[in-house]
Amino acid sequence: MKLYSTNNKKKFVTLEEAVLKGLPDDNGLFMPEMIPTLPASFFKNLKDYSFAEIAFQITKTLFQGAIPEENVQEIIQNAVNFPAPVVELDENKAVLELYHGPSLAFKDFGARFMAQLMSYFNRKNDKELVILVATSGDTGGAVAAGFYKTLGIKVVILYPSGKVSDLQEKQLTTLGYNIHALEIDGSFDDCQALVKQAFLDKKLTSSIRLSSANSINIARLIPQSFYYVEAYKQLKTQKPVAFCIPSGNFGNLTAGLLAQKMGLPVAHFVAATNANDVVPNYLKTGKYEPRPSIPTISNAMDVGAPSNFKRMQDFYGDSWESMKQDIYGYACDDAATREGVKEVFEKYNYEIDPHGAIGYLALKEYLKVFPEHYGIVLETAHPSKFKVDMDEILEKSIDVPARLAVLKDKKKETTEMKADFGAFKNWLLENY
Ligand SMILES: *Cc1c(COP(=O)(O)O)cnc(C)c1O
């Protein structure tokens, strides 16, 4: 498997380099040079495959021998070990639950697969790999859980003190082993600046094998294609299928495009956003105008300059005309989001989180145009992750799964630190 940068399609890197580097030097994004299709027989016999077997077939086909098959097997076994069930709402609507992993959000799929791949690529190195991550909350939880106890890898998570929710903080600070949390007296931007500076520091990069768990790492994108196929497998309908994707950085949607390129029959994708509607606007007008993000109740989607947009364009040869044939746009505000959560509960007795609710509203609009189609909404996180808003909207107390509830009583362990690069650097040198 070879990959190019979206900024230079003539220069190729190996999968190993793309995964360990995360980002090309030219500020583009890594893309597979060739996306092979899976045989028609695979899609015809999909029901005979388990979720892990589907993941294995996709990975093997895409990697084209970059990693021996038995190692791919092992990576998949460790990474794809929780289900992605489809729950039908009515005759043309369903929800794909992507929250059955350790951090209760779809990012678990990407984080676990990336952890396994990095561990594989670092296996012959006697030096451990130290992953630095700055988080404003959600990503850190998935990365911490994904890398937990992964061989040869240590993780340092920087988060802004007092600025993440209690449960989010517990997800970062209670695991131990190879996961260490730094509680920074500053903002998320300060955390990110410290990480960036570390990668530019000669002393640090020469004495520690540093890497990042960047959200745009190709290793996070690939596993997100698995569940589109897994969802398709579970359908009983013969209708053309659309996926509605609550989006922020558009990694999830981009992974859907990858699945489609590999042969999955998808009629359309629906790009659903909150007030941060840069992509729906682009689909409407052909103009891409990134801008600062606006805070909303679906805050994991508060992105004003979606990092995967370049990959989306790349899939369509930079043609707006082609992209808008495949992808429909939808955006709504917080008031509509609240109504969506309420409606899904009242109509279907299903608790959908604010992000999923936007996907549901997008699906309703889409079905007005294509009433004969069938839509699957990606439910990107468990509703209890947004319990305060959920309880208020539904006027009741929603249940919290045991694996989240137990975190409350666990003791947080962190190293407190000023937002000061000198202190951060010394700490790294002393500990790794
Ligand atoms: C990260 C996240 C999103 C946005 O996903 P992208 O791949 O960045 O578009 C949506 N919902 C939830 C709950 C998330 O955590």
The ligand as an SDF file (V2000), in Angstrom:
LIG
                    3D

 15 15  0  0  0  0  0  0  0  0999 V2000
  -16.1540   13.4290   16.9920 C   0  0  0  0  0  0  0  0  0  0  0  0
  -17.6340   13.3730   17.0390 C   0  0  0  0  0  0  0  0  0  0  0  0
  -18.4460   13.7410   15.9350 C   0  0  0  0  0  0  0  0  0  0  0  0
  -17.8670   14.3090   14.6640 C   0  0  0  0  0  0  0  0  0  0  0  0
  -17.2060   13.3490   13.9130 O   0  0  0  0  0  0  0  0  0  0  0  0
  -16.2790   13.7710   12.6850 P   0  0  0  0  0  0  0  0  0  0  0  0
  -15.6960   12.5030   12.1950 O   0  0  0  0  0  0  0  0  0  0  0  0
  -15.2580   14.7120   13.2470 O   0  0  0  0  0  0  0  0  0  0  0  0
  -17.1520   14.4390   11.6880 O   0  0  0  0  0  0  0  0  0  0  0  0
  -19.8170   13.5850   16.0280 C   0  0  0  0  0  0  0  0  0  0  0  0
  -20.3960   13.1300   17.1570 N   0  0  0  0  0  0  0  0  0  0  0  0
  -19.6640   12.7850   18.2370 C   0  0  0  0  0  0  0  0  0  0  0  0
  -20.3620   12.3320   19.4570 C   0  0  0  0  0  0  0  0  0  0  0  0
  -18.2620   12.8780   18.2250 C   0  0  0  0  0  0  0  0  0  0  0  0
  -17.5590   12.5550   19.3100 O   0  0  0  0  0  0  0  0  0  0  0  0
  1  2  1  0
  2  3  1  0
  2 14  2  0
  3  4  1  0
  3 10  2  0
  4  5  1  0
  5  6  1  0
  6  7  2  0
  6  8  1  0
  6  9  1  0
 10 11  1  0
 11 12  2  0
 12 13  1  0
 12 14  1  0
 14 15  1  0
M  END
$$$$
